[in-house]
Amino acid sequence: MRLFFSTTSPYARVARIALAEKGLDTVEGTLTDPWHDAPALLAANPSARVPALLLDSGLPITESLLIVLWLETQRPQPSLLGAQPDHAISRAGVAMGAIDAAAAIIISRRIDPGFDESPLGLRRRRSVVAALERLEADPPALGDRDATADLGVIAAVTLLDYIRFRFAAATWVPATPRLDALASRARERPSFASTLPRDMPKT
Ligand SMILES: N[C@@H](CCC(=O)N[C@@H](CS)C(=O)NCC(=O)O)C(=O)O
């Protein structure tokens, strides 16, 4: 198997953490800037987006949450849905919506440097703030070291770390002490520590 990923992508990070939590961290990774339209990525994903997981059969699985779904079917244990699947999935939905909103702000700046303050930019910002506030009010819980991180934890921590990475100086990001504590505990796990967002290496 081969995973196309970038070090900045929160979506790729969700897939990478999920693979590692399932004990599949030895899957070969191909560092790929999706914006460079690498032929191998385009062959795996017509949308030219990361993550894309190429199975040994040659079949590609794209979309972060579908990669998680595929993992659940192939390797049900340990489950990424945790003890309360409803809650894990619900929180993951809130976090993924905010990841979409945050990523949309970053991408839209490429064509409109003033996007952040535009009506649509402010709407996307509101989504991020509202999701962080909702997750902060009722944060997912991480068990002890032996417990697997569920999808709610994976998505919430991925969101928070992405916001810190991309919007470090933003004054509109709310204080989230409970999520900060969760992220700091999650960082004790190799799956989270080894996938912290960072700029892509210069080529
Ligand atoms: N819904 C997709 C989103 C993937 C996505 O947008 N990835 C970004 C990187 S953060 C990408 O590859 N963008 C390149 C492009 O949009 O052309 C998922 O969950 O995997």
The ligand as a MOL file (V3000), in Angstrom:
LIG
                    3D

  0  0  0     0  0            999 V3000
M  V30 BEGIN CTAB
M  V30 COUNTS 20 19 0 0 0
M  V30 BEGIN ATOM
M  V30 1 N -12.5580 15.9370 1.0880 0
M  V30 2 C -11.1740 15.6140 0.8720 0
M  V30 3 C -10.3560 16.9060 0.8710 0
M  V30 4 C -8.9030 16.6790 0.4670 0
M  V30 5 C -8.2070 17.9910 0.1540 0
M  V30 6 O -8.8500 19.0060 -0.1590 0
M  V30 7 N -6.8850 17.9650 0.2130 0
M  V30 8 C -6.1250 19.1710 -0.1320 0
M  V30 9 C -4.8950 19.3060 0.7410 0
M  V30 10 S -5.3270 19.9610 2.3180 0
M  V30 11 C -5.6520 19.0460 -1.5730 0
M  V30 12 O -5.0980 18.0420 -1.9440 0
M  V30 13 N -5.8850 20.1240 -2.3590 0
M  V30 14 C -5.4640 20.1870 -3.7410 0
M  V30 15 C -6.5590 20.7150 -4.6160 0
M  V30 16 O -7.6490 21.0370 -4.1020 0
M  V30 17 O -6.3610 20.7770 -5.8310 0
M  V30 18 C -10.7070 14.6330 1.9440 0
M  V30 19 O -11.3740 14.5340 2.9830 0
M  V30 20 O -9.7110 13.9240 1.7350 0
M  V30 END ATOM
M  V30 BEGIN BOND
M  V30 1 1 1 2
M  V30 2 1 2 3
M  V30 3 1 2 18
M  V30 4 1 3 4
M  V30 5 1 4 5
M  V30 6 2 5 6
M  V30 7 1 5 7
M  V30 8 1 7 8
M  V30 9 1 8 9
M  V30 10 1 8 11
M  V30 11 1 9 10
M  V30 12 2 11 12
M  V30 13 1 11 13
M  V30 14 1 13 14
M  V30 15 1 14 15
M  V30 16 2 15 16
M  V30 17 1 15 17
M  V30 18 2 18 19
M  V30 19 1 18 20
M  V30 END BOND
M  V30 END CTAB
M  END
